[in-house]
Structure formats: C-alpha cells, structure tokens
Amino acid sequence: MRTWTRKNSLMGVTLRSELDAREANVLRSLVESVLGLLDERTKQAPTDELAELTGMQTGDSTPPEDAALSRLLPDFHRSEPGTPDADRADINGALRSLHEPEIIADKVAAGSVILDTVPHRGGKVVLSPEQADAWLTGLNDVRLALGATLGVDADTPDHLDESDPRAPHLDVYHWLTWMQDSLIQALAP
C-alpha cells in the first residue's frame, strides 16, 4: 500500500492511495470477518415485545463472550471495587441493550464503506473526507478485533519469533496501524 495523500481540487478534497491485489484481499477479508462477528451478535439479541410495538431496536443486555467482540463492544460503565455501585451490573445491561444496536449499525456502516471502496483486484482508492472518516472507524475496529484475538497489549513486542503462530498476524496488525496513521496524517490540514 502506498502512503495516503491529500489532493485539493475544484471538486473538493480527496484522499488517495493504492493497494495491490493481495493487500486488497487481506483488508476485505478482515473487514468481512468483523462485520460477520457484529452480524452474529445482532442475530443473538433477544426479541423484545416492546421493541416490536415501538419499532425501537434493543440489543443483548449481556456482554459478549468472544474476546474480539468484547473489545469492539466494551462495557459502558466500570465500577471500582468497594464503591456503592460496584454491584450494579444492571447499569451495563441497560445501557448495552439501549445503545448496542446503534453502535453495531455504525460499525457495520463504516466497514461497508471500506468494502465499497476497496477495489476487488487492488488498485487506486480515492476517498472523500467522509469516506476517510469511515475508513478510520473501520480500520480501528479491525485492529481492535485482531489485537484482542492475538492478545496484543502494552507488553507485546513489535516483532515475535518466527516460530510464534501469531507472528504473521502481528505483521498485519502493524500494517493496519500504519495504514490508519497514514490516513490520519493525510486528513490533517
């Protein structure tokens, strides 16, 4: 992938880069995987009679068990042990039930922008600033999911031993990080 560049023209600002076929395939696959996780989470939400009457969509009130989904859909409220609200798990359940469908919809929309703008066989990518914002959201979601799956934390080295089965995936994680950073730099005026 080439570094993102910013072009100003009479038609407005565009952000441009280029992916080879392999990079486009990897990116599409990762985004599709994240969208699949989110879709599965949506399908697992319980049916709510009030939601059916009002049209207001509700989500699952329980946190996801999958590490990647848990990272994409974290708790809304974290209590400190020993505080009066430490035992109030219902806060997270209620907030999750109310807001998770919208959060998932936003993540799916961002991922869909990436899928719509990545050429299937590689090639030039030209984005509007709004599409670039969606790319940043979608890339971040893919990085979060991949990082959670690989167990990336502050103590994870930049490079793993070749015998570590996570090594090639960590390289992809770093590539996504670079791509996101390059796009942020190009968006900055």
C-alpha positions in Angstrom: 0.0 0.0 0.0 1.2 3.5 -0.8 1.0 6.3 1.8 -2.2 8.2 1.8 -2.1 11.6 0.1 -4.4 14.5 0.2 -5.4 16.2 -3.1 -7.3 19.5 -3.2 -9.2 20.3 -6.4 -12.2 22.2 -7.6 -14.2 19.1 -6.9 -13.1 19.2 -3.2 -10.6 17.3 -1.1 -9.9 13.6 -1.9 -7.6 11.2 -0.1 -5.8 8.7 -2.3 -3.7 5.6 -2.0 -3.2 2.3 -3.9 -3.5 -1.3 -2.8 -2.1 -4.3 -4.6 -4.4 -7.3 -5.1 -3.1 -9.2 -2.0 -3.5 -6.2 0.3 -7.0 -5.6 -1.0 -7.9 -9.2 -0.4 -6.5 -9.2 3.1 -8.3 -6.0 4.0 -11.6 -7.1 2.6 -11.3 -10.4 4.4 -10.6 -8.8 7.8 -13.4 -6.3 7.4 -15.8 -9.0 6.4 -14.8 -11.1 9.4 -15.5 -8.2 11.8 -18.8 -7.5 10.1 -19.7 -11.2 10.4 -19.0 -11.1 14.2 -21.2 -8.0 14.5 -24.0 -9.5 12.4 -23.9 -12.7 14.6 -24.1 -10.5 17.7 -27.2 -8.8 16.3 -28.9 -12.0 15.5 -28.3 -13.3 19.0 -30.2 -10.3 20.6 -33.3 -11.4 22.3 -36.7 -10.5 20.9 -38.4 -7.7 22.8 -42.2 -7.2 22.6 -41.9 -3.5 23.4 -39.4 -3.1 20.6 -41.7 -4.9 18.2 -44.5 -2.5 19.1 -42.5 0.7 19.1 -40.0 -0.1 16.4 -37.2 0.7 18.8 -34.5 -1.9 18.4 -32.9 -3.3 21.5 -29.7 -5.3 21.9 -28.4 -8.0 24.1 -28.0 -6.9 27.7 -25.2 -9.4 28.4 -21.6 -8.7 27.4 -20.1 -10.7 24.5 -18.0 -13.7 25.5 -15.8 -13.6 22.4 -12.6 -11.6 23.0 -12.8 -9.6 19.8 -16.5 -8.7 20.2 -15.9 -7.8 23.8 -13.2 -5.4 22.7 -15.5 -3.9 20.0 -18.5 -3.7 22.4 -17.0 -3.0 25.8 -18.9 -2.2 29.0 -20.3 1.3 29.3 -19.6 1.6 33.0 -16.8 0.2 35.1 -17.2 0.4 38.8 -14.3 0.5 41.2 -14.4 -2.4 43.7 -15.8 -1.3 47.1 -17.8 1.6 45.7 -21.5 1.7 46.3 -22.3 1.0 42.6 -19.8 -1.9 42.3 -22.6 -4.5 42.4 -24.8 -2.7 39.9 -24.2 -4.9 36.8 -27.7 -3.8 35.6 -26.3 -0.4 34.6 -24.2 -2.0 31.8 -27.0 -4.4 30.8 -29.5 -1.5 30.4 -27.0 0.7 28.5 -25.9 -2.1 26.3 -29.5 -3.1 25.5 -30.3 0.5 24.5 -27.2 1.5 22.6 -25.6 -1.6 21.2 -27.8 -1.8 18.1 -26.8 1.7 17.1 -23.2 1.1 17.8 -23.2 -2.0 15.8 -25.0 -0.3 12.9 -22.4 2.5 12.9 -19.6 -0.1 12.8 -21.3 -2.0 10.0 -21.7 1.2 8.0 -18.0 2.1 8.4 -16.9 -1.4 7.4 -19.3 -1.3 4.4 -17.6 1.9 3.2 -14.3 0.1 3.2 -15.8 -2.8 1.3 -17.4 -0.5 -1.2 -14.2 1.5 -1.9 -11.5 -1.2 -1.9 -11.0 -2.4 -5.5 -11.5 -6.2 -5.6 -8.3 -6.8 -7.5 -6.4 -3.9 -6.0 -5.8 -0.6 -7.5 -6.4 3.1 -6.7 -8.5 4.1 -3.7 -10.0 7.6 -3.8 -12.0 8.7 -0.8 -14.0 11.8 0.2 -13.2 13.1 3.7 -16.4 11.5 5.0 -15.4 8.1 3.5 -11.9 8.6 5.1 -13.6 9.0 8.5 -15.5 5.8 7.9 -12.2 4.1 6.9 -10.6 5.3 10.2 -13.5 3.8 12.2 -13.5 0.5 10.2 -9.7 0.2 10.4 -9.8 0.8 14.1 -12.5 -1.9 14.6 -10.4 -4.4 12.6 -7.3 -3.5 14.6 -9.2 -3.8 17.9 -10.6 -7.2 16.9 -7.3 -8.6 15.6 -5.4 -7.2 18.6 -7.8 -8.8 21.1 -7.6 -12.1 19.2 -3.8 -12.0 19.2 -3.6 -10.8 22.8 -1.8 -7.6 21.9 -1.1 -5.4 24.9 1.4 -2.9 26.1 4.0 -5.7 26.8 3.7 -7.3 23.3 7.0 -6.8 21.4 7.0 -5.2 18.0 8.2 -8.5 16.4 7.6 -12.0 17.5 9.8 -15.0 16.9 9.0 -16.7 13.6 8.0 -19.9 15.4 5.2 -18.0 17.2 2.0 -18.7 15.3 0.9 -15.0 15.9 3.9 -13.6 14.1 2.4 -13.2 10.6 -0.8 -11.8 12.1 1.1 -9.3 14.2 2.6 -8.0 11.0 -0.9 -7.5 9.6 -1.8 -5.7 12.8 1.2 -3.3 12.3 0.3 -2.8 8.7 -3.3 -1.8 9.7 -1.8 0.6 12.3 0.5 2.1 9.7 -2.4 2.5 7.2 -4.6 4.2 9.9 -1.8 6.5 10.9 -1.0 7.4 7.2 -4.7 8.2 6.6 -4.8 10.4 9.8 -1.8 12.3 8.6 -3.3 12.9 5.2 -6.6 14.1 6.7 -4.8 16.7 8.8 -4.8 20.1 7.1 
